[in-house]
Amino acid sequence: MTIRAITFDLDNTLWETDQSIFRAEDIMRDALCDAASHWMHSYSFEALKTHRQQVATEYPDKSHDLGWTRREALRRWFLSQGANGAMAQELAELGFNVFYRERQKVEPYPGVDTMLSQLAARFPLGAITNGNADLMTMPMGRYFQFSFRAHEFPRAKPAPDMFTAALAHFQIAPHELLHVGDDPDHDVLGAASLGIRTAWVNTRALPTEAAPEADLTLNSVVELIDHLTPRD
């Protein structure tokens, strides 16, 4: 496999996402309880999820902007509990800021830092994510030239927007880029539809036929280094 650059998905590819998200959710709830306990009695993760789903349904063109969707869902929650517009907006901003700060505290899978260090010495690296992790502020961000996030683009993966931006950044042909990710549709199919080479990281132990377009199938992202020869 002759490649000139590599892009990575982030959530559930370089780290386990659920742990950081659930922890951030708990800390956000605690902060909102401290700030407005009288409006938080019936709050739950599921209640907020319902509001987020409603927002995404009403605003499909903005549903890939996870930050905006969360803030709007929080605003609606506090409005539903009796807060006025200004207070609901203020609390929504508080909740999102706490969540976003804590959401960045991720723990890479074992061996990821070493793998990225080795790869960055041989290839330019980029990140393409539908999430809102701020990779470039994290220690591992030093290995990457960029991190494209869905809310910065008109559409999320599997749409071509971020993939084509990566190709333009590296100034290479599609077959010279390898995209690495865990989602069969967003990562594998989205990249393969443009002629980009793909490595599927099967972190959820899905059936192997879930990503038939993948050039490589890995059980762990750190296995990638074993498939790239020095001439790649």
Secondary structure, 3 states (H helix, E strand, C coil): CCCCEEEECCECCCECHHHHHHHHHHHHHHHHHHHHHHHCCCCCHHHHHHHHHHHHHHCHHHCCCHHHHHHHHHHHHHHHCCCCHHHHHHHHHHHHHHHHHHHCCCCECCCHHHHHHHHHCCCCEEEEECCCCCHHHCHHHHHCCEEEEHHHCCCCCCCCHHHHHHHHHHCCCHHHEEEEECCHHHHHHHHHCCCCEEEEECCCCCCHHHCCCCCEEECCHHHHHHHCCCCC
